[in-house]
């Protein structure tokens, strides 16, 4: 056998058949599909992490504000006088941004005036603001009763602008002057 014939025989023995190549291409296709789905899920979870973190902050702020010393009367106390401590949640705050369409597939940059209000109500009472762009609308609602009451902190968004709204809700309540909040966040369509 000549050298050229041996070379051709070795090349034929080392080459892949068409079936082997098609199997490799099919495996690569399946792996890339799985990888793309994993990356999409990872990105959706990363975006929804903003809402979860901020809802947790709002809930903690509500509980902290409940425990602050507020007094039932205002003005100067006279020597020897007593005043009852009014333990209550902060009053309901306006949603920021006001319309859910402001975060439909885009981010919203709030202004300080969005979070403003009376010191004893809403966002200022909670000491909650955002100064970076937000992908969610934040809301806080409370039933204000001395020594009791409840609250709900919510985040709503439409990250990809398809009309499906994601919602994240955390609630809390107080009874016997002891405030508590839920250990988990209720999620609806978190990966929309």
Residue frames relative to the residue before (quaternion, step in Angstrom):
aa qw qx qy qz dx dy dz
X 1.0000 0.0000 0.0000 0.0000 0.00 0.00 0.00
X 0.4189 -0.7202 0.4993 0.2377 3.48 -0.90 0.97
X 0.6714 -0.4968 0.3736 0.4035 3.49 -1.30 0.29
X 0.6507 0.5152 -0.3156 0.4599 3.60 0.95 -0.81
X 0.6545 0.5072 -0.3152 0.4637 3.61 0.94 -0.82
X 0.6426 0.5071 -0.3235 0.4747 3.61 1.02 -0.76
X 0.6297 0.5384 -0.3259 0.4553 3.58 1.02 -0.80
X 0.6678 0.4924 -0.2975 0.4723 3.60 0.93 -0.93
X 0.6458 0.5136 -0.3203 0.4654 3.59 0.98 -0.81
X 0.6567 0.5027 -0.3091 0.4695 3.62 0.98 -0.81
X 0.6355 0.5169 -0.3299 0.4691 3.60 1.01 -0.78
X 0.6613 0.4965 -0.3107 0.4687 3.60 0.92 -0.85
X 0.6609 0.5018 -0.3109 0.4633 3.61 0.97 -0.72
X 0.7128 0.4410 -0.2572 0.4809 3.64 1.08 -0.63
X 0.5786 0.6057 -0.3826 0.3899 3.65 1.09 -0.35
X 0.4524 -0.6650 0.5262 0.2762 3.56 -1.28 0.52
X 0.4291 -0.6630 0.5381 0.2946 3.52 -1.13 0.61
X 0.6696 -0.5001 0.3663 0.4091 3.56 -1.27 0.33
X 0.6279 0.5366 -0.3321 0.4555 3.61 0.99 -0.77
X 0.6561 0.5059 -0.3150 0.4630 3.59 0.93 -0.85
X 0.6520 0.5062 -0.3130 0.4698 3.58 0.98 -0.80
X 0.6511 0.5111 -0.3176 0.4626 3.59 0.97 -0.80
X 0.6295 0.5230 -0.3362 0.4660 3.61 1.02 -0.72
X 0.6436 0.5144 -0.3194 0.4682 3.59 0.96 -0.84
X 0.6559 0.5014 -0.3123 0.4699 3.60 0.92 -0.88
X 0.6447 0.5160 -0.3224 0.4629 3.63 0.97 -0.80
X 0.6469 0.5106 -0.3166 0.4696 3.61 0.95 -0.84
X 0.6506 0.5035 -0.3160 0.4726 3.59 0.94 -0.85
X 0.6389 0.5301 -0.3231 0.4544 3.60 0.99 -0.76
X 0.6605 0.4939 -0.3043 0.4766 3.59 0.92 -0.88
X 0.6693 0.5010 -0.3024 0.4578 3.60 0.89 -0.89
X 0.6637 0.4922 -0.3195 0.4639 3.60 0.95 -0.78
X 0.6162 0.5358 -0.3462 0.4619 3.61 1.05 -0.68
X 0.6548 0.4981 -0.3024 0.4814 3.58 0.94 -0.87
X 0.6605 0.5119 -0.3088 0.4542 3.59 0.93 -0.86
X 0.6489 0.5166 -0.3223 0.4562 3.61 0.94 -0.85
X 0.6512 0.5014 -0.3182 0.4726 3.60 0.95 -0.82
X 0.6471 0.5213 -0.3150 0.4585 3.58 0.99 -0.79
X 0.6555 0.4980 -0.3091 0.4763 3.58 0.98 -0.82
X 0.6388 0.5196 -0.3317 0.4604 3.61 0.96 -0.79
X 0.6582 0.4991 -0.3056 0.4735 3.56 0.95 -0.88
X 0.6361 0.5278 -0.3206 0.4625 3.58 0.99 -0.81
X 0.6702 0.4932 -0.2994 0.4669 3.60 0.91 -0.88
X 0.6459 0.5069 -0.3258 0.4688 3.60 0.98 -0.80
X 0.6539 0.5012 -0.3143 0.4717 3.60 0.96 -0.81
X 0.6351 0.5236 -0.3345 0.4589 3.59 1.00 -0.74
X 0.6705 0.4865 -0.3027 0.4713 3.59 0.97 -0.81
X 0.6898 0.4646 -0.2922 0.4722 3.61 0.94 -0.79
X 0.4992 0.6474 -0.4286 0.3848 3.61 1.22 -0.25
X 0.5710 0.5816 -0.3807 0.4368 3.61 1.09 -0.64
X 0.6866 0.4853 -0.2880 0.4583 3.59 0.80 -1.01
X 0.6651 0.5103 -0.3122 0.4471 3.59 0.86 -0.90
X 0.6648 0.5023 -0.3064 0.4603 3.56 0.92 -0.87
X 0.6984 0.4719 -0.2818 0.4585 3.61 0.85 -0.95
X 0.6172 0.5284 -0.3475 0.4680 3.61 1.04 -0.71
X 0.6341 0.5235 -0.3224 0.4689 3.58 1.01 -0.78
X 0.6397 0.5217 -0.3176 0.4666 3.58 1.01 -0.83
X 0.6580 0.5080 -0.3154 0.4577 3.58 0.91 -0.90
X 0.6612 0.5098 -0.3073 0.4565 3.61 0.90 -0.92
X 0.6598 0.4913 -0.3116 0.4756 3.60 0.92 -0.84
X 0.6434 0.5197 -0.3191 0.4628 3.57 1.00 -0.80
X 0.6280 0.5359 -0.3367 0.4529 3.60 1.03 -0.74
X 0.6684 0.4881 -0.2961 0.4768 3.57 0.95 -0.88
X 0.6459 0.5110 -0.3178 0.4697 3.58 0.97 -0.82
X 0.6655 0.5002 -0.3140 0.4564 3.59 0.91 -0.87
X 0.5959 0.5639 -0.3602 0.4440 3.60 1.09 -0.64
X 0.7210 0.4556 -0.2383 0.4645 3.57 1.00 -0.85
X 0.5007 0.6533 -0.4380 0.3615 3.61 1.21 -0.11
X 0.4879 -0.6478 0.4993 0.3049 3.52 -1.16 0.60
X 0.0914 0.7386 -0.6601 0.1018 3.54 -0.62 1.23
X 0.2787 -0.7867 0.5314 0.1449 3.51 -0.94 0.79
X 0.5807 -0.6317 0.4052 0.3154 3.53 -1.10 0.81
X 0.7637 0.2553 -0.1644 0.5697 3.60 1.13 -0.49
X 0.3162 -0.7189 0.5799 0.2166 3.53 -1.24 0.37
X 0.5919 0.5770 -0.4233 0.3709 3.53 -1.21 0.23
X 0.6504 -0.5149 0.3964 0.3934 3.52 -1.34 -0.07
X 0.3446 -0.7248 0.5587 0.2089 3.52 -0.95 0.91
X 0.4005 -0.6916 0.5419 0.2601 3.54 -1.07 0.70
X 0.6524 -0.5145 0.3811 0.4054 3.55 -1.22 0.44
X 0.8184 0.2323 -0.1951 0.4881 3.55 -0.92 0.97
X 0.5509 0.6170 -0.3973 0.3975 3.62 1.24 -0.10
X 0.2144 -0.7496 0.6080 0.1498 3.55 -1.25 0.41
X 0.0933 -0.7687 0.6312 0.0436 3.53 -1.18 0.65
X 0.4532 -0.6928 0.4936 0.2666 3.56 -0.90 0.94
X 0.4104 -0.6729 0.5579 0.2597 3.54 -1.19 0.68
X 0.2373 -0.7715 0.5782 0.1187 3.59 -0.82 1.02
X 0.0881 -0.7906 0.6056 0.0193 3.57 -0.28 1.25
X 0.2626 0.7523 -0.5653 0.2132 3.54 -0.67 1.14
X 0.5571 -0.5921 0.4642 0.3515 3.54 -1.27 0.46
X 0.5933 -0.5344 0.4538 0.3956 3.55 -1.27 0.38
X 0.5574 -0.6155 0.4448 0.3356 3.56 -1.13 0.66
X 0.7004 -0.4722 0.3516 0.4035 3.55 -1.32 0.40
X 0.2259 -0.7702 0.5865 0.1080 3.56 -1.06 0.83
X 0.5379 -0.6067 0.4774 0.3385 3.56 -1.19 0.58
X 0.5462 -0.6222 0.4497 0.3351 3.59 -1.06 0.74
X 0.1069 -0.7702 0.6266 0.0530 3.56 -1.14 0.76
X 0.4645 -0.3309 -0.7862 0.2379 1.55 -1.11 2.28
X 0.6851 -0.5131 0.3341 0.3946 3.55 -1.27 0.42
X 0.7850 0.2421 -0.1211 0.5572 3.61 1.00 -0.80
X 0.5145 -0.6542 0.4680 0.2972 3.55 -0.98 0.88
X 0.5865 0.5920 -0.3700 0.4107 3.61 1.11 -0.57
X 0.5692 0.6069 -0.3813 0.4028 3.61 1.20 -0.36
X 0.7513 0.2950 -0.1950 0.5573 3.61 1.25 -0.31
X 0.3839 0.7209 -0.4873 0.3088 3.59 1.17 0.50
X 0.8466 -0.0891 -0.0004 0.5248 3.55 -0.18 1.32
X 0.7235 0.3315 -0.2266 0.5615 3.60 1.28 0.14
X 0.4471 -0.6437 0.5328 0.3192 3.55 -1.31 0.06
X 0.2918 -0.7497 0.5768 0.1417 3.54 -1.19 0.66
X 0.2139 -0.7538 0.6077 0.1295 3.56 -0.94 0.89
X 0.2408 -0.7948 0.5423 0.1276 3.56 -0.36 1.22
X 0.3359 -0.7030 0.5844 0.2266 3.53 -1.28 0.40
X 0.6615 -0.5073 0.3535 0.4244 3.61 -1.14 0.38
X 0.6239 0.5537 -0.3506 0.4257 3.62 1.05 -0.64
X 0.5558 0.6018 -0.3949 0.4159 3.63 1.18 -0.45
X 0.7510 0.3859 -0.1861 0.5025 3.56 1.07 -0.79
X 0.4916 0.6895 -0.4140 0.3340 3.60 1.29 -0.06
X 0.2551 0.7387 -0.6029 0.1605 3.51 -1.35 0.15
X 0.7252 -0.3810 0.3250 0.4726 3.51 -1.33 -0.13
X 0.6139 -0.5888 0.3884 0.3544 3.59 -1.04 0.76
X 0.7549 0.3985 -0.2090 0.4772 3.59 0.98 -0.76
X 0.7143 0.4052 -0.2692 0.5031 3.61 1.18 0.15
X 0.8792 0.1986 -0.1035 0.4205 3.50 -1.36 0.34
X 0.8625 -0.1284 0.1093 0.4770 3.49 -1.17 -0.80
X 0.6495 0.5149 -0.3340 0.4489 3.61 0.96 -0.76
X 0.6239 0.5234 -0.3347 0.4741 3.57 1.03 -0.73
X 0.6910 0.4622 -0.2616 0.4904 3.58 1.04 -0.81
X 0.2729 -0.7700 0.5106 0.2683 3.55 1.29 -0.47
X 0.4502 0.6709 -0.4446 0.3867 3.53 0.99 0.99
X 0.1702 0.7425 -0.6361 0.1231 3.55 -0.93 1.00
X 0.1981 -0.7244 0.6367 0.1747 3.53 -1.34 0.22
X 0.1306 -0.8058 0.5724 0.0777 3.56 -0.86 0.90
X 0.6354 0.4660 -0.3481 0.5078 3.58 1.26 0.14
X 0.6569 -0.5059 0.3563 0.4308 3.62 -1.16 0.40
X 0.1781 -0.8006 0.5682 0.0669 3.56 -0.97 0.88
X 0.3511 -0.7445 0.5384 0.1802 3.54 -1.10 0.79
X 0.7366 0.3719 -0.2020 0.5276 3.58 1.30 -0.09
X 0.4049 -0.6392 0.5915 0.2787 3.51 -1.34 0.42
X 0.1859 -0.7991 0.5661 0.0796 3.58 -0.82 1.01
X 0.0350 -0.7947 0.6055 -0.0230 3.55 -1.01 0.91
X 0.0644 -0.7680 0.6366 0.0275 3.53 -1.21 0.64
X 0.0204 0.7865 -0.6154 0.0480 3.56 -0.81 1.05
X 0.0006 0.8171 -0.5750 0.0408 3.56 -0.96 0.86
X 0.3063 -0.6615 0.6470 0.2236 3.46 -1.36 0.48
X 0.1751 -0.8176 0.5451 0.0607 3.55 -0.44 1.23
X 0.1713 0.7473 -0.6151 0.1841 3.52 -0.51 1.30
X 0.5138 -0.6501 0.4562 0.3244 3.58 -0.88 0.87
X 0.8521 0.1166 -0.1214 0.4957 3.56 -0.79 1.09
X 0.7679 0.2133 -0.1385 0.5879 3.60 1.24 -0.01
X 0.3708 0.7409 -0.5209 0.2055 3.57 -1.20 -0.46
X 0.1952 -0.7618 0.6013 0.1418 3.52 -1.35 -0.06
X 0.1511 -0.7793 0.6004 0.0969 3.55 -1.30 0.23
X 0.1456 -0.7490 0.6378 0.1050 3.51 -1.34 0.36
X 0.1295 -0.7610 0.6335 0.0523 3.55 -0.86 1.04
X 0.0189 -0.8337 0.5495 -0.0522 3.58 -0.74 1.06
X 0.0924 -0.7448 0.6559 0.0803 3.51 -1.31 0.50
X 0.0591 -0.7920 0.6076 -0.0039 3.56 -0.90 0.99
X 0.1174 0.8090 -0.5691 0.0883 3.57 -0.97 0.78
X 0.1672 -0.7243 0.6571 0.1253 3.51 -1.37 0.31
X 0.1993 -0.8638 0.4512 0.1026 3.53 0.44 1.30
X 0.7858 0.2983 -0.1752 0.5127 3.60 0.92 -0.80
X 0.5034 -0.7063 0.3958 0.3018 3.61 1.25 0.20
X 0.4678 0.7103 -0.4258 0.3089 3.60 1.18 0.41
X 0.6158 -0.5729 0.3410 0.4200 3.61 1.26 0.08
X 0.5984 0.5224 -0.3695 0.4822 3.60 1.26 -0.12
X 0.2329 -0.8059 0.5339 0.1053 3.56 -0.63 1.12
X 0.2806 -0.7102 0.6237 0.1668 3.54 -1.05 0.90
X 0.0170 -0.7967 0.6033 0.0312 3.56 -1.03 0.68
X 0.1062 -0.7533 0.6485 0.0246 3.50 -1.16 0.82
X 0.0159 0.8190 -0.5692 0.0710 3.59 -0.63 1.11
X 0.0121 -0.7603 0.6493 -0.0139 3.53 -1.07 0.89
X 0.0913 -0.8229 0.5602 0.0251 3.57 -0.79 0.94
X 0.0797 -0.7841 0.6137 0.0471 3.50 -1.32 0.28
X 0.1021 -0.7840 0.6096 0.0564 3.52 -1.27 0.28
X 0.2127 -0.7491 0.6102 0.1460 3.51 -1.33 0.29
X 0.0747 0.7567 -0.6481 0.0423 3.50 -1.06 0.80
X 0.8087 0.1546 -0.1497 0.5474 3.54 -0.93 0.87
X 0.6060 -0.5989 0.3211 0.4135 3.58 1.15 0.70
X 0.5791 0.5341 -0.3980 0.4700 3.59 1.18 0.55
X 0.2000 -0.8046 0.5479 0.1116 3.61 -0.44 1.17
X 0.0044 -0.7761 0.6305 -0.0116 3.56 -1.13 0.73
X 0.1263 -0.7711 0.6116 0.1238 3.53 -1.25 0.40
X 0.6748 -0.5235 0.3553 0.3799 3.50 -1.26 0.56
X 0.4459 -0.7010 0.4817 0.2789 3.60 -0.99 0.74
X 0.7744 0.2656 -0.1659 0.5498 3.60 1.22 -0.15
X 0.4142 -0.6744 0.5577 0.2504 3.51 -1.36 0.33
X 0.3394 -0.7204 0.5679 0.2084 3.56 -0.91 0.94
X 0.1089 -0.8162 0.5673 0.0090 3.57 -0.65 1.16
X 0.0563 -0.7596 0.6474 0.0278 3.54 -1.07 0.83
X 0.8374 -0.0775 -0.0198 0.5407 3.58 -0.69 1.17
X 0.0872 0.8496 -0.5177 0.0511 3.64 0.77 0.92
X 0.7487 0.3727 -0.2052 0.5084 3.60 1.10 -0.63
X 0.1872 0.8413 -0.4967 0.1025 3.58 1.19 0.44
